[in-house]
């Protein structure tokens, strides 16, 4: 993140891409480091900008130069003079917001001279009256009639004053306005006529109601009347993942009710403090007002984003220009008997500046967690996300193994990110073969020949002259082959030895048991006793080495297929014999690792709650971690039933989980990649179940993207290309998700009914649930995997859980043999 204090430190050069686009080079800048260190750096050669944001207002001192630098860049850009002109046009924004349900704006009469096309189309609401002028002279009669009618209209409510001002980009930052009493129409008319003479095409003169400040009683105020103070509210709203608006912070100013409260003539304070100073401390009223402010501010940005979506690249100022944050100014007034935040104007920087001033107060660290979270945090996340997408646009990646329907999102996301994928896959008719740049049909199912196959594939890549930036896999069966191929091609990846160690479950545990430290706590504390099984004799020996009850599972398995709780010796022998008979090769159950053989292991069963930790690791450093909770399984099986994200663990336990998962990965040599680690939280701390040295499966990528705005797929592709993803060190979840699995054996009637599936899809489309399909065919069997996941969102785990339980009862997912309430019981 670099700060340029002069346009001379930046330079535009022609970009390789669409004609007219330019790259932005940085030759000098202020750089920032942890601990508050800053340096003035010179860059030789200059650095390429991957995101650009500039101040275009008159207060920046370099507005014109910044506008020229921002025009038509090839990198993502958060501002342009074209979009700033729209935002700072008070009339246009008021017209836009007046069309939004639940958004209050001051009653306004606008005289507009040759308005832009966006404003043509009549009045937006009873509170906004547009009068188009064909000329600036000879309008006395029209102005007089319109002003008198407006001042007498009910739209002005209790307002006793009106303000007359200009609207248009040319007048930004100027306080050119006049106040008049509502009962003095002649003075208003004269002011309007005077200002009309100065209008240029596309500009307007506004007559707007001055909203009377809410009369909030101060504590201890003498009777009979309250002291009158005005509250000015400014908010910062940011565009987050999925182009959705999110209120980031609210800051207030308090001043005398007979004077206009502005950004720079009042001290910033929190909403709660401002209301308390005005005498309003009733918690329910404050909470209701906070909710109204949030809804209105987010509706404002949503309206602006919808407007932006309809603009051409030329109208936005470039192909890569998008509004990533917005300042929304409110005044607090009373409508009827209700406290109402009324939107005065939108801005592109002043509200963020006010929030920064509040965050800079010496007392901020004492004000609690909410005060410490920076208003710009969601904006920075968006900047980093757009920057990462820009870096990955056009990258060439080789994907080993296409996976099933649960990985369909990979191909959709790749197209969205501009990735050029080349696929190696055993199935010549796989649907993904039509969605990639190059399809290489190659049998990757016989993993005992992975080293030989890696050499053959490397030769195929060279023969086809594929210029690869990276190679990766998200499919369990192909992880070792991928690491071997990366070694052959000289591409970034964790070592084949590390992948082999993590892939074989007993080797993972036995290796980590030997990691006695340092560092401390030793990684061996997280491993559990286990014994590999290849014969009946191994089973007999394991019974005396591993405490029972234990868990028996496939060495190379996935999806909990064949995993079972065994309580004694006979059960161990019985389950071992059954698996050896039923699951002999890939044809018996494709996609669960039988291409590696059907060897098994017996491991100690540990009591505790089960959790997933999804990690992003680069160069042996932990960049991000996401912890989720799993519900109780249907013993003696271990097929997943339910999950909740973010975790409900105490912060200390969550930190222990992350540390355990990270150290287990490092202990196996997994230094680069996106990994999924399954653990249990026991009375003695986290215990490892297994490491999946690839991106988390099932719903995890979707949930993390929804809650945190972080795409594990994008992170995985960046690491595969040797690029460090820029991720928030302490990501904040924006709500909770609680989900439950549907099984063919339990829900065949629901899943096979077209009407029921249509209902589920309709609920998904309306945002009432999240539906993730994990399998394609409805085939019941003894060794089944979940068919789909159904989840609900909520502001708390309890609310999300209740919503999900209600939907499950309505759809018939909840039933005596599949008690959803029990599966969700861990999430209370």
NORGITA-V310670 format. One line per field, one symbol per residue. burial: # if it has 24 or more other ideal C-beta (glycine too) atoms within 12 Angstrom, else .. A space follows every 10 residues. Layout:
# NORGITA-V310670
burial->???
This chain:
# NORGITA-V310670
burial->.#.#..#.## ##........ #########. .......... ......#### #######..# ..#.###.## ########## ########## ########## .######### ###.##.##. ..##..#### ###..#..#. .##..##..# #...###.#. #########. ###...#### .#..#..##. ###.##..#. .######### ######.... ........## ########## #..####### #####.#..# #.#..#.### ########## ....##..## .######### #####.##.. #....##### ########## #####...## ########## #########. ...#...... #.######## ########## ###.###### ####.##### #.##..#.## #######..# .##.###### .####.#..# ..##..##.# #....#.### ########## #########. ######.### ########## ###.#..... ..######## ###....##. .##..#.#.# ########## ######.... .##.##..## ..#..#..## ########## ######.### ########.. .######### ####..#### #########. ..##.##### ########## ########## ##..###### ########## ########## ########## ########.# ########## #######..# #....##.## ..##...### #####..... ..######## ####..#..# ########.. ####...#.# ####.##.
